[in-house]
Amino acid sequence: MSTWYTYEDRLRDHYLAYQLLKRNLRTSFVREQIKTISQHELKNIHYAIHLHRPPSGQLPIVSTIPSSRESFLYLTVFLSIYQAASQVNTQSQFDVPAILFAWDYFQKTFKEHIAVERPYGKIRPANFNEAWILARGLRKGEVALKYCPRCRHNFLIIYQSKFLPVCQLCDLEEAKSHGSANTALMLK
């Protein structure tokens, strides 16, 4: 039994597919959101936009996104923007318009610093796929934003990560103060 979609549904889905694919989102992620367009057609749309085939290969997992303690700060900024822009509970639902807004705002804010191609820098998410995976991880319970009463900022916890679940801002400040104290002791 085939499902019938109205013209408006297909038009809306084509526009959403265009918005997602122009940001280089993997076609498998786009397919999860759009049911009226085939995988083959999504690949053709991607090719029409970027003039190359969509990337293939293994999808990144959320626990491998942060490369350093500093990268957590930017990931926290991105997720905070996403949560603030969302009209729904991001722990239970995925808000596509909010992630589009959050990524565009994040990209404009850190435009000079984001390395979209490898090698990635410390500023993560480095591309829209990482941003998508991070927001999806929030819904799946793989990541969480917590509030730090000490510095009064949000901080990110990525479960199954190699980094301890502590406030990264406080941890970096503490490391910096210990580093300057050690330097002062060595100068004496």
C-alpha positions as CSV (number, residue, x, y, z in Angstrom):
1,M,0.0,0.0,0.0
2,S,1.5,3.3,-1.1
3,T,1.2,6.5,0.9
4,W,-0.1,9.5,-0.8
5,Y,1.4,12.9,0.0
6,T,-0.1,16.2,-0.9
7,Y,1.7,18.7,-3.2
8,E,2.3,20.9,-0.2
9,D,3.9,18.1,1.8
10,R,6.3,17.3,-1.1
11,L,7.1,21.0,-1.6
12,R,7.8,21.4,2.1
13,D,10.0,18.4,2.2
14,H,12.0,19.5,-0.9
15,Y,12.6,22.9,0.7
16,L,13.7,21.2,4.0
17,A,16.0,18.8,2.0
18,Y,17.5,21.8,0.2
19,Q,18.1,23.6,3.6
20,L,19.8,20.5,5.1
21,L,21.8,19.4,2.0
22,K,23.2,22.9,1.3
23,R,24.8,22.7,4.8
24,N,26.3,19.3,3.7
25,L,24.3,17.1,6.0
26,R,24.7,13.5,5.2
27,T,21.9,12.1,3.1
28,S,21.2,9.4,5.6
29,F,20.4,12.0,8.2
30,V,18.2,13.9,5.7
31,R,16.3,10.7,4.9
32,E,15.4,10.2,8.6
33,Q,13.6,13.5,8.5
34,I,12.0,13.4,5.0
35,K,9.9,10.5,3.8
36,T,8.5,11.9,0.5
37,I,11.9,11.9,-1.3
38,S,13.9,8.8,-2.2
39,Q,17.5,8.3,-1.2
40,H,18.5,8.4,-4.9
41,E,16.7,11.8,-5.4
42,L,18.4,13.2,-2.2
43,K,21.8,12.2,-3.7
44,N,20.8,14.0,-6.9
45,I,19.8,17.1,-5.0
46,H,23.1,17.0,-3.1
47,Y,25.0,16.7,-6.4
48,A,23.1,19.6,-7.9
49,I,24.0,21.9,-5.0
50,H,27.6,20.9,-4.4
51,L,28.7,19.4,-7.8
52,H,30.1,16.3,-6.1
53,R,28.7,13.1,-4.7
54,P,27.6,13.1,-1.1
55,P,30.2,11.7,1.3
56,S,30.0,8.1,2.2
57,G,31.6,6.1,5.0
58,Q,31.1,5.6,8.7
59,L,29.1,8.2,10.6
60,P,30.8,9.9,13.5
61,I,29.6,9.2,17.0
62,V,29.0,11.8,19.6
63,S,31.7,10.6,22.0
64,T,34.5,11.1,19.4
65,I,33.5,14.7,18.5
66,P,35.4,16.6,21.3
67,S,39.1,16.6,20.6
68,S,40.2,18.6,23.7
69,R,38.9,20.1,26.9
70,E,38.7,23.5,25.1
71,S,36.4,22.0,22.4
72,F,33.8,21.3,25.0
73,L,33.4,25.1,25.5
74,Y,32.3,25.5,21.9
75,L,30.1,22.4,21.9
76,T,28.4,23.9,25.0
77,V,27.8,27.2,23.3
78,F,26.3,25.4,20.3
79,L,24.0,23.3,22.4
80,S,23.0,26.2,24.5
81,I,22.0,28.1,21.4
82,Y,20.1,25.1,20.1
83,Q,18.2,24.7,23.4
84,A,17.4,28.4,23.6
85,A,16.1,28.5,20.0
86,S,14.0,25.3,20.3
87,Q,10.2,25.5,20.8
88,V,10.1,21.9,22.1
89,N,11.8,19.9,24.8
90,T,15.1,18.9,23.2
91,Q,15.6,16.0,25.5
92,S,12.5,14.2,24.0
93,Q,12.1,15.7,20.5
94,F,14.4,16.8,17.7
95,D,13.8,20.4,16.5
96,V,15.1,20.8,13.0
97,P,14.3,24.5,12.6
98,A,16.2,25.2,15.9
99,I,19.2,23.2,14.8
100,L,19.3,25.1,11.5
101,F,19.1,28.4,13.4
102,A,21.7,27.3,16.0
103,W,24.2,26.2,13.4
104,D,23.8,29.3,11.2
105,Y,24.3,31.5,14.3
106,F,27.2,29.5,15.6
107,Q,28.9,29.5,12.2
108,K,28.5,33.3,11.8
109,T,29.8,33.8,15.3
110,F,32.9,31.7,14.8
111,K,33.3,32.1,11.0
112,E,37.0,32.7,11.0
113,H,37.8,29.8,13.4
114,I,35.8,26.9,12.1
115,A,37.8,24.4,10.0
116,V,35.0,22.6,8.0
117,E,37.5,20.3,6.3
118,R,40.1,18.1,8.1
119,P,42.2,18.7,10.1
120,Y,39.6,20.1,12.4
121,G,40.6,22.6,15.0
122,K,39.6,23.0,18.6
123,I,36.3,24.6,17.7
124,R,33.7,21.9,17.4
125,P,31.2,21.2,16.0
126,A,33.3,21.7,12.9
127,N,30.5,21.0,10.5
128,F,26.8,20.6,10.3
129,N,27.0,16.8,10.6
130,E,28.7,17.1,14.0
131,A,26.1,19.7,15.1
132,W,23.4,17.3,14.0
133,I,24.9,14.3,15.9
134,L,25.3,16.5,19.0
135,A,21.7,17.6,19.0
136,R,20.6,14.1,18.3
137,G,22.7,12.9,21.2
138,L,20.9,15.3,23.5
139,R,17.6,13.7,22.5
140,K,19.0,10.2,22.9
141,G,20.5,10.9,26.3
142,E,24.1,10.5,25.1
143,V,24.9,14.1,26.1
144,A,23.6,16.5,28.7
145,L,23.8,20.2,29.5
146,K,24.3,20.8,33.2
147,Y,24.5,24.0,35.2
148,C,27.6,24.8,37.2
149,P,26.8,26.7,40.4
150,R,30.4,27.7,40.8
151,C,30.9,29.6,37.6
152,R,27.2,30.0,36.8
153,H,27.5,28.6,33.2
154,N,26.2,25.6,31.4
155,F,28.6,22.8,30.8
156,L,28.5,19.7,28.6
157,I,28.7,16.1,29.6
158,I,29.2,13.5,26.9
159,Y,28.6,10.1,28.3
160,Q,31.0,7.4,27.2
161,S,33.6,10.1,26.5
162,K,37.3,10.0,27.6
163,F,36.8,13.3,29.4
164,L,35.6,13.5,33.0
165,P,32.0,14.9,33.5
166,V,33.1,18.2,35.1
167,C,32.6,21.8,34.3
168,Q,35.2,22.5,31.6
169,L,35.3,26.2,32.2
170,C,36.1,25.7,35.9
171,D,38.6,22.9,35.1
172,L,40.4,25.1,32.5
173,E,40.5,28.0,34.9
174,E,41.9,25.8,37.7
175,A,44.5,24.4,35.3
176,K,45.5,27.9,34.3
177,S,45.8,29.1,37.9
178,H,47.9,26.0,38.8
179,G,50.0,26.5,35.7
180,S,50.7,30.2,36.6
181,A,51.4,29.2,40.3
182,N,53.9,26.5,39.1
183,T,55.6,29.0,36.8
184,A,55.9,31.5,39.6
185,L,57.5,28.9,41.8
186,M,60.0,27.9,39.1
187,L,61.0,31.5,38.7
188,K,61.9,31.9,42.3
